[in-house]
């Protein structure tokens, strides 16, 4: 059984210019322990897809199945409870962190709302211990626990975002352009961290990106998205070296991959 399965998922928005079909009939499945790359130009619907899976945006129709359970029609309370299993890392590490709170407070917040998988709420000292352990796991010094986001570099902030998303021990991590705001050297470090965490924690990752080179490094399978739909999908070797769809060929040429 797939960890995550989408069946004819649609997310439409009404605008003054008409209906925007941001996600238009998407179907796929993601197996446990795999990394699926979703690639496309800005505006193709890939970020909306990630937010729809997490129920930050309500789908117009279709089904989202997690471990075979349809989570599409869950109530707000049920959705919140289920979100422990699915977490997201966003593109902008600074905008994702509350500038008025310390790193320790930010990383403890998921544990104040609900304990890690299989456990209840934790005592303050237990939460702090888990934050320190996670800081070490994402390659940061525990002395950062009392600092504020504006006192950290971009790479450090994104590591904090990743660590915070993993505090509740989710099974699926949706990474939406997680390295595009970082310089090339830091990108490589964060990508290596994600690979390491995937192995250590048994994560499945939905990796959303416009960067075909980054996706090739990270993903077991690749899906090319255009105007809300998948136009081609397969293992990286098929997509990169034997593309079938003209749009895929155009993306590869634009990226200097031919």
C-alpha positions in Angstrom: 0.0 0.0 0.0 1.3 3.5 -0.9 2.0 5.9 1.8 0.3 8.7 -0.1 -2.1 8.4 -3.0 -3.9 11.2 -5.0 -6.9 10.4 -7.1 -8.0 12.9 -9.7 -7.2 15.8 -7.3 -8.4 19.2 -8.4 -7.9 22.6 -6.8 -9.6 25.5 -8.6 -9.8 29.2 -7.7 -12.4 31.7 -8.9 -10.9 35.0 -10.0 -12.1 38.1 -11.9 -10.6 36.7 -15.0 -12.3 33.3 -14.6 -11.5 30.0 -13.0 -7.8 29.1 -12.4 -7.2 25.4 -12.5 -4.1 25.3 -10.3 -4.3 21.5 -9.8 -6.3 19.8 -12.5 -6.9 16.1 -12.2 -3.6 15.0 -10.6 -3.2 11.3 -9.7 -0.1 9.5 -8.4 1.2 7.5 -5.5 4.2 7.8 -3.2 5.7 4.8 -1.5 7.2 4.9 1.9 10.9 5.8 2.1 10.9 7.4 -1.4 11.6 10.9 -2.7 9.2 12.1 -5.4 10.2 15.3 -7.3 7.6 17.6 -8.7 9.1 20.0 -11.3 7.8 22.8 -13.3 7.9 26.5 -14.0 6.5 29.1 -11.6 2.7 29.2 -11.7 2.4 25.6 -12.9 0.6 24.6 -9.6 3.3 22.6 -7.8 3.2 24.7 -4.6 -0.6 24.6 -4.6 -0.4 20.9 -4.9 1.8 20.6 -1.8 -0.5 22.9 0.2 -3.6 21.0 -0.9 -2.1 17.7 0.3 -1.5 19.2 3.7 -5.0 20.7 3.6 -3.7 24.3 3.9 -5.9 24.7 0.8 -9.1 22.7 0.5 -9.3 20.7 -2.7 -12.2 21.3 -5.1 -12.6 17.5 -5.8 -10.7 14.3 -5.8 -9.2 12.2 -3.0 -6.1 12.3 -0.9 -5.3 9.0 0.7 -2.8 8.6 3.5 -2.0 4.9 4.3 -5.2 4.0 2.4 -7.4 6.4 4.5 -9.2 9.1 2.7 -8.2 12.4 4.4 -9.9 14.7 1.9 -13.1 15.3 3.9 -11.7 15.4 7.4 -13.0 18.0 9.8 -10.7 20.9 10.8 -10.0 19.1 14.1 -9.3 15.8 12.4 -7.1 17.6 9.8 -5.1 19.2 12.6 -4.6 15.9 14.3 -3.6 14.2 11.1 -1.0 16.9 10.3 1.4 15.3 12.7 2.0 12.7 10.0 2.5 15.3 7.2 4.6 18.3 7.6 6.0 21.0 5.2 9.1 23.0 4.8 8.7 26.3 2.8 10.9 28.2 0.5 11.5 31.3 2.7 13.2 30.2 5.9 13.0 33.7 7.4 9.3 34.2 6.6 8.5 30.8 8.1 9.9 31.7 11.6 8.2 34.0 14.1 10.8 36.8 14.5 9.6 37.7 18.0 10.3 34.2 19.4 13.5 32.3 20.2 14.6 29.3 18.3 13.8 27.1 21.4 10.3 28.5 21.6 9.7 27.9 17.9 10.9 24.4 17.9 9.0 23.5 21.1 5.7 24.7 19.7 4.8 21.5 17.9 5.4 19.6 21.1 3.2 22.0 23.1 0.4 21.4 20.7 0.8 17.7 20.6 3.5 15.2 21.6 5.6 13.1 19.1 4.2 10.0 17.4 2.9 7.6 20.0 3.2 9.9 23.0 1.3 12.6 24.8 2.2 16.1 25.8 5.7 16.5 27.2 7.0 18.4 30.3 9.0 21.6 29.6 12.3 19.9 30.4 11.4 17.0 28.1 10.6 19.5 25.3 13.9 21.3 25.7 15.8 18.0 25.6 14.1 17.1 22.4 14.8 20.5 20.9 18.5 20.2 21.7 18.6 16.7 20.2 17.0 18.0 17.0 19.4 20.9 16.8 22.2 18.4 16.9 20.5 16.2 14.4 20.2 19.1 11.8 23.8 20.0 12.4 23.4 23.1 14.7 24.9 24.0 18.1 22.5 23.9 21.1 23.6 27.5 22.0 21.3 28.7 19.2 18.3 27.7 21.3 18.1 31.2 22.9 18.7 33.2 19.8 16.2 34.8 17.4 15.8 34.1 13.7 17.4 37.4 12.6 20.6 36.3 14.4 21.0 33.3 12.2 22.2 32.8 8.6 19.8 31.7 5.9 21.2 28.2 6.0 20.8 28.0 9.7 17.2 29.2 9.5 16.3 26.6 6.9 17.8 23.9 9.2 15.6 25.2 12.0 12.6 25.0 9.7 13.4 21.4 8.8 14.0 20.5 12.5 10.8 22.1 13.5 8.8 20.2 10.9 10.3 17.0 12.1 9.7 17.5 15.9 6.5 15.5 15.8 8.2 12.7 13.8 6.1 12.8 10.6 6.2 10.1 8.0 5.9 12.5 5.0 7.7 15.8 4.5 6.6 18.1 1.8 9.6 20.3 0.8 8.5 23.3 -1.3 11.6 24.8 -2.9 13.6 24.3 0.3 16.9 25.4 -1.1 16.1 28.0 -3.8 16.6 30.9 -1.4 20.1 29.7 -0.4 23.4 30.1 -2.2 24.9 27.2 -4.0 27.3 26.0 -1.3 24.6 26.1 1.4 22.1 24.4 -1.0 24.4 21.4 -1.2 24.7 21.1 2.6 20.9 21.3 3.1 20.3 18.7 0.4 22.8 16.4 2.0 21.0 17.0 5.4 17.7 16.0 3.9 19.1 12.8 2.4 20.6 12.0 5.8 17.3 12.7 7.7 15.4 10.6 5.2 17.5 7.6 6.0 17.7 8.1 9.7 14.0 8.8 10.2 12.5 6.7 7.4 11.0 9.7 5.8 9.1 10.0 2.5 9.6 13.3 0.8 7.6 15.2 -1.8 10.3 17.5 -3.2 8.9 20.5 -5.1 11.3 22.5 -7.2 11.9 24.3 -10.5 15.6 23.2 -10.5 16.1 20.1 -12.5 19.7 19.6 -11.4 18.7 19.6 -7.7 15.8 17.2 -8.3 18.1 14.8 -10.1 20.3 14.6 -7.0 17.4 14.1 -4.6 14.6 12.0 -6.2 13.7 8.4 -6.9 10.9 9.5 -9.3 10.2 12.7 -11.1 6.9 14.2 -12.3 6.9 17.2 -14.7 4.0 19.6 -14.1 2.5 22.1 -16.5 -0.7 24.1 -16.1 -1.9 22.0 -13.2 -1.3 18.6 -14.7 1.4 16.1 -14.9 2.7 15.8 -18.5 5.4 13.2 -17.9 6.6 11.0 -15.0 9.2 8.4 -14.5 12.6 7.6 -12.9 15.2 10.3 -13.4 17.1 8.4 -16.1 14.0 8.3 -18.2 13.0 11.9 -17.7 16.4 13.4 -18.1 17.9 11.3 -20.9 14.8 10.1 -22.9 12.1 12.7 -22.4 8.9 12.2 -24.4 6.9 15.4 -23.8 7.9 18.6 -25.6 7.5 20.6 -22.4 9.9 18.3 -20.6 12.4 18.7 -23.4 12.0 22.5 -23.2 12.7 22.5 -19.4 15.8 20.4 -19.9 17.1 22.6 -22.6 16.5 25.7 -20.5 18.5 24.1 -17.7 21.4 23.3 -20.0 20.6 19.5 -19.7 20.5 17.9 -23.2 
